[in-house]
Amino acid sequence: MSLRSEPLLGDPGLQAFLYGPLVLAGRLGTEGLTAEMAQGGPGSAYESHTVQGKPVPAPEFAANPANLSSWIEPAPGQPLTFRTVGQKRNVTLVPLNQLFGERYGVYWRVRG
């Protein structure tokens, strides 16, 4: 498997990162989230599966999206985990299905 990016249709500056068939999501933390916010409440199925609370700004990356290996590297000793390097705010990327109860991003603004 290999690391690759996929642009958002209509906006090539927004990129998602994938490792083989796995969509990678960037961890944005749990600061300010309570258990109630992470669990949702009674209501529709959609409402009960969303994290509530104020969004946090996602970092933008200053890098070449055509050369991912120069700024996204595997995290040592952590399978299927990657880390951006050399950015104002680095992000850990993991398969989307592994994230629960925390904020995350899937599409990222990449300015090359």
C-alpha angles and dihedrals in degrees: 000000000000139000115251141160130233120200122225109255107260096013115062090181090071110075135185119202124222135183106206104310094339119106109220121218125197118232112238097177140240101265110147095007119126127199089256091055093049095047098046122210142262114302138078120356088252094054094047093056100048129093109239127210137068118325120241124222114264116223122248120225126228100206146104108274089200092061105047095160090066093064108014117061136172114266108243114251094001114103117220091007126121135180132205115232133202096021129127086246117017120211134205112228121206134163109289093234090063095062121094133159097006140086119266143167131219103179119051133191107242118190111189 
